[in-house]
């Protein structure tokens, strides 16, 4: 990576934050299709002006998506850049502003992950404007429903992954300059319990209460915890109609995280068994899987890609370290396809999914330099 490229990236810092502000002020909660379509159009236009070959992928069930390629990507296996345009904040959120101080930028999605989109766009822009992108096969895919598990884009991500030599995911970096080399897998599911309604004043200890059955199931699910590799949390419980009524229904929403691929089948067997085993007479239960992601297990190929990034960082005086996260991302899908992937290439920050979300401003340029260098190096991988 040349001094000219690094100098040019630094000269673009003001433009980076102009784009970040523009993107953050587009309300793009996962279920706000109009906002996400505007995001796709805005990001697509920026990529087209680099220029890249850009397609806006129209979607009925969710926001539109963006697919872009360099000309070289039509001739050779790509380096894949993946990011998401949606945030967790609903359309009516009061967290609808962008703000900066001397060291931080704040706003919905500023870390998760509109800052990462800006890093990706400006790494490509700087490579183009210094004449380097002509020789690099890059495919960019930005989806619109990652925060709910990427149900409509998962197949596209997997298909793009197997056409790629390596991938970088633009989620936010850690506060200590980490990139992500591993993630737990996830199973999200609901247990629907049906009982029989009745008057509490006429009921004895054998009442067919859905809530009582749900209580047994909560204990059974929580007993599956085997930290740190298997983490189970019954995080939401609903049921019943009133204190003087026997509960005819109840619902448990459960989140399971696991470190190893082989744990997934075992956990599904136990989830099914607990669902089917009803301790309370007169109750029936059903399990509905709401989301799932395989684990991103650190392996030799991921370690090789991290070493490439670490060498790039050291060469240019950038801080970098590695971490494994319990949270999931689209990197999980890519890793499961056997493709080396590094995640957390976006600017460093914290408190995402909250109204205090922020990034550290100086890391925007640092991560753009890092990503540009990684794209150059990864394009030479076999």
C-alpha positions in Angstrom: 0.0 0.0 0.0 1.5 3.3 -1.1 2.0 6.5 0.9 0.0 8.2 -1.8 -3.0 6.0 -1.1 -2.8 6.6 2.7 -2.5 10.4 2.1 -5.5 10.3 -0.2 -7.6 8.4 2.4 -6.7 11.0 5.0 -7.7 13.8 2.7 -11.2 12.2 2.4 -12.0 12.3 6.1 -14.4 15.3 5.9 -16.3 13.6 3.1 -16.5 10.4 5.1 -18.3 12.2 8.0 -20.6 14.0 5.6 -21.7 10.7 4.2 -22.0 9.2 7.7 -24.3 12.0 8.8 -26.4 11.6 5.6 -26.9 7.9 6.2 -27.5 8.1 9.9 -30.3 10.7 9.3 -32.1 8.2 7.0 -34.4 6.3 9.3 -33.8 2.7 8.3 -35.2 0.4 11.0 -35.5 -3.1 9.6 -39.3 -2.8 9.1 -39.1 0.7 7.5 -39.1 -0.3 3.8 -39.3 3.3 2.5 -36.3 4.3 4.6 -34.3 1.3 3.6 -35.2 1.8 -0.1 -33.8 5.4 0.3 -30.7 4.0 1.9 -30.2 1.5 -0.9 -30.6 4.3 -3.5 -28.3 6.6 -1.7 -25.5 4.0 -1.2 -26.0 2.7 -4.7 -25.5 6.1 -6.1 -22.3 6.6 -4.2 -20.9 3.3 -5.4 -21.9 4.1 -9.0 -20.0 7.3 -8.8 -16.8 5.5 -7.8 -17.6 4.1 -10.4 -18.7 0.5 -9.9 -21.2 -1.7 -11.7 -24.3 -1.4 -9.4 -27.6 -3.2 -9.1 -30.4 -2.2 -6.8 -32.2 -5.4 -6.0 -35.9 -4.8 -5.5 -37.5 -6.7 -2.6 -41.1 -7.1 -1.7 -40.8 -8.4 1.9 -38.1 -6.0 3.1 -36.0 -3.1 2.0 -34.2 -3.1 -1.3 -30.6 -4.4 -1.4 -27.4 -3.3 -3.2 -25.0 -5.4 -5.2 -21.9 -3.8 -6.8 -18.9 -5.1 -8.6 -15.6 -3.9 -10.0 -15.0 -4.8 -13.7 -12.2 -7.2 -12.6 -14.8 -9.2 -10.5 -16.3 -10.4 -13.7 -13.1 -12.1 -14.6 -11.8 -13.5 -11.3 -12.8 -14.7 -7.9 -13.8 -11.7 -5.8 -13.0 -10.3 -2.5 -16.4 -9.9 -0.9 -17.5 -6.9 1.2 -20.7 -7.4 3.2 -22.6 -4.9 5.2 -26.2 -4.2 6.3 -28.2 -1.0 6.0 -30.9 -1.6 8.6 -30.8 -0.7 12.3 -32.7 -2.0 15.3 -34.4 1.3 15.9 -38.1 1.5 14.8 -39.5 4.2 12.6 -41.0 6.1 15.6 -37.8 6.1 17.7 -36.8 9.3 19.4 -33.2 8.4 18.7 -33.3 10.1 15.3 -30.4 12.6 15.3 -26.7 12.8 14.4 -24.2 14.5 16.7 -20.4 14.8 17.0 -18.0 16.1 19.6 -14.3 16.4 19.5 -13.7 12.6 19.7 -16.9 10.7 19.0 -19.9 10.6 16.6 -23.3 9.6 17.9 -26.5 8.4 16.2 -28.7 5.4 15.3 -26.6 2.9 13.5 -23.4 5.0 13.6 -21.6 1.8 14.7 -24.0 -0.9 13.7 -23.3 -0.3 11.0 -23.5 2.8 8.9 -20.0 3.7 9.9 -18.9 0.4 8.4 -20.7 1.2 5.1 -18.8 4.5 5.0 -15.4 2.6 5.5 -16.3 0.2 2.7 -17.3 2.9 0.3 -14.3 5.2 0.9 -11.7 2.3 0.8 -13.0 1.6 -2.7 -13.2 5.2 -3.6 -9.6 5.8 -2.6 -8.4 2.7 -4.4 -10.1 3.9 -7.5 -8.8 7.4 -7.4 -5.2 6.2 -7.0 -5.6 3.8 -9.9 -5.4 0.6 -7.8 -9.0 -0.7 -8.0 -8.8 -1.5 -11.7 -6.7 -4.6 -10.7 -8.8 -5.8 -7.7 -11.9 -8.1 -8.1 -14.3 -6.8 -5.5 -18.0 -7.6 -5.0 -20.1 -5.5 -2.5 -23.3 -6.7 -1.0 -25.4 -4.6 1.4 -28.6 -6.1 2.7 -31.5 -4.7 4.6 -32.7 -7.2 7.2 -29.6 -8.4 9.0 -31.0 -7.3 12.4 -33.7 -9.9 12.1 -31.4 -12.7 10.9 -31.1 -12.0 7.2 -34.0 -14.3 6.3 -34.3 -13.0 2.7 -30.6 -12.4 1.9 -29.0 -15.4 3.5 -29.1 -17.4 0.3 -27.6 -14.5 -1.7 -24.8 -14.1 0.8 -24.0 -17.8 0.7 -24.0 -17.8 -3.1 -21.7 -14.8 -3.2 -19.4 -16.3 -0.6 -18.7 -19.5 -2.6 -17.7 -17.3 -5.6 -15.1 -15.4 -3.4 -11.6 -16.0 -2.3 -12.1 -14.1 1.0 -14.6 -11.8 2.7 -14.7 -8.8 5.0 -17.8 -7.9 7.0 -18.1 -4.2 8.0 -19.6 -4.5 11.5 -18.2 -2.1 14.0 -14.8 -2.7 15.5 -14.1 -3.2 19.2 -13.1 -0.5 21.6 -9.5 -1.9 21.8 -9.2 -1.9 18.0 -10.4 -5.5 17.6 -11.6 -7.2 14.5 -13.7 -10.4 14.9 -12.2 -13.8 14.2 -15.0 -15.9 15.7 -18.7 -15.7 16.7 -21.1 -18.0 18.5 -23.9 -19.6 16.5 -27.5 -18.8 17.4 -30.9 -20.4 17.6 -33.9 -18.2 18.4 -37.2 -19.8 19.0 -40.7 -19.4 20.6 -42.5 -22.0 22.7 -46.3 -21.8 22.4 -48.1 -23.4 25.3 -51.8 -24.1 25.2 -53.8 -24.9 28.3 -57.6 -24.7 29.1 -59.3 -21.6 30.3 -61.4 -21.6 33.5 -62.2 -19.7 36.7 -59.4 -19.7 39.2 -61.9 -20.0 42.1 -63.0 -23.4 40.9 -59.5 -24.7 40.1 -57.3 -27.1 42.2 -53.6 -27.8 42.0 -54.1 -29.9 38.8 -55.5 -27.0 36.8 -54.5 -27.1 33.1 -52.6 -23.8 33.2 -50.4 -22.9 30.3 -48.4 -20.6 32.6 -47.6 -23.4 35.0 -46.4 -25.6 32.1 -44.4 -22.6 30.8 -42.7 -22.4 34.2 -41.5 -26.0 34.0 -40.1 -25.3 30.6 -38.3 -22.2 31.6 -36.4 -24.2 34.2 -35.7 -27.0 31.7 -34.3 -24.6 29.1 -32.2 -22.7 31.6 -30.6 -26.0 32.7 -29.1 -26.3 29.2 -26.6 -23.6 30.0 -23.0 -24.8 29.8 -21.0 -21.6 29.9 -19.0 -20.4 28.1 -19.8 -22.7 25.1 -23.6 -22.9 25.4 -25.6 -19.9 26.6 -29.4 -20.2 27.0 -31.7 -17.3 27.9 -35.5 -17.3 28.3 -35.8 -13.6 27.7 -39.5 -13.0 27.1 -42.6 -14.5 28.7 -46.2 -13.8 27.9 -49.4 -15.5 28.9 -52.7 -15.5 30.6 -55.7 -13.1 30.7 -56.2 -12.2 34.4 -55.2 -13.3 37.9 -58.6 -15.0 38.5 -58.4 -17.0 35.2 -56.6 -20.2 34.4 -54.2 -19.3 31.7 -55.2 -20.8 28.3 -52.0 -19.8 26.6 -48.4 -18.7 27.2 -45.4 -18.0 25.0 -41.7 -18.2 25.8 -39.1 -16.5 23.6 -35.7 -18.1 23.9 -32.2 -17.2 22.7 -29.5 -19.9 22.5 -25.8 -19.3 21.7 -23.3 -22.0 21.0 -19.6 -22.2 20.0 -19.4 -25.4 18.0 -21.2 -26.6 14.9 -21.7 -30.0 16.4 -23.7 -28.5 19.3 -26.5 -27.3 17.0 -28.1 -30.7 16.4 -27.7 -31.7 20.1 -29.4 -28.4 21.1 -32.2 -28.9 18.6 -32.9 -32.4 20.0 -33.1 -31.0 23.5 -35.3 -28.1 22.5 -37.7 -30.4 20.7 -37.7 -32.8 23.7 -38.5 -30.1 26.2 -41.2 -28.7 23.9 -42.9 -32.1 23.6 -42.7 -33.0 27.3 -45.7 -31.5 29.1 -45.7 -31.8 32.9 -49.1 -30.3 33.4 -52.1 -32.4 32.4 -54.3 -30.8 29.7 -51.5 -28.7 28.1 -49.8 -29.0 24.7 -46.8 -27.2 23.4 -45.3 -26.3 20.1 -41.8 -24.9 19.1 -41.3 -22.4 16.3 -37.8 -21.5 15.2 -37.6 -17.7 14.6 -33.9 -17.4 13.5 -30.7 -19.4 13.3 -27.1 -18.9 12.4 -24.2 -21.3 12.3 -21.1 -20.4 14.4 -18.2 -18.6 12.9 -15.5 -20.9 14.1 -12.0 -19.6 14.1 -9.8 -21.8 11.8 -6.6 -21.8 9.9 -7.9 -19.8 7.0 -9.5 -17.1 9.2 -6.2 -16.9 11.2 -4.4 -16.5 7.9 -6.7 -13.6 6.9 -6.2 -12.0 10.4 -2.4 -12.3 10.0 -2.7 -10.5 6.7 -4.7 -7.7 8.4 -2.3 -7.6 11.3 0.7 -7.2 9.0 -1.0 -4.4 7.1 -1.8 -2.7 10.4 1.7 -3.0 11.8 3.2 -1.7 8.5 1.2 1.5 8.8 1.2 2.0 12.5 -2.4 1.1 13.1 -3.6 -0.6 16.3 -5.2 -4.0 15.8 -6.2 -7.1 17.9 -8.6 -10.0 17.6 -11.6 -11.1 19.5 -14.4 -13.7 19.5 -18.0 -12.3 20.0 -21.1 -13.9 21.4 -23.2 -11.8 19.0 -23.9 -13.0 15.4 -23.6 -11.4 12.0 -23.6 -12.3 8.3 -20.0 -13.4 8.8 -21.5 -16.6 10.4 -23.0 -17.6 7.0 -19.9 -16.9 5.1 -17.6 -18.9 7.5 -20.1 -21.8 7.3 -19.5 -21.9 3.5 -15.8 -22.6 4.1 -14.7 -19.1 3.0 -12.1 -17.2 5.1 -13.8 -14.1 6.6 -12.8 -11.3 8.9 -15.5 -9.2 10.6 -15.5 -6.0 12.6 -13.7 -3.9 9.9 -15.9 -0.9 10.6 -14.9 2.1 12.9 -14.5 1.3 16.6 -17.2 2.2 19.0 -19.6 0.9 21.6 -23.2 0.9 23.0 -24.8 -0.1 19.8 -28.5 -1.1 20.0 -28.9 1.7 22.5 -29.5 5.4 22.4 -25.9 6.0 23.5 -24.4 4.3 20.4 -21.1 6.0 19.2 -17.9 5.6 17.2 -14.5 7.0 17.9 -14.0 9.4 15.1 -10.3 8.9 14.5 -10.9 5.2 13.8 -12.9 6.0 10.6 -9.7 6.9 8.7 -7.7 4.1 10.5 -10.2 1.4 9.4 -10.5 2.8 5.9 -6.7 2.5 5.5 -6.8 -1.0 7.0 -9.6 -2.2 4.7 -7.9 -0.7 1.6 -4.7 -2.6 2.5 -6.6 -5.8 3.2 -8.4 -5.6 -0.2 -5.0 -5.2 -2.0 -3.5 -8.1 -0.1 -6.5 -10.4 -0.2 -6.9 -10.0 -3.9 -3.6 -11.9 -4.3 -4.8 -14.8 -2.2 -5.2 -18.1 -4.0 
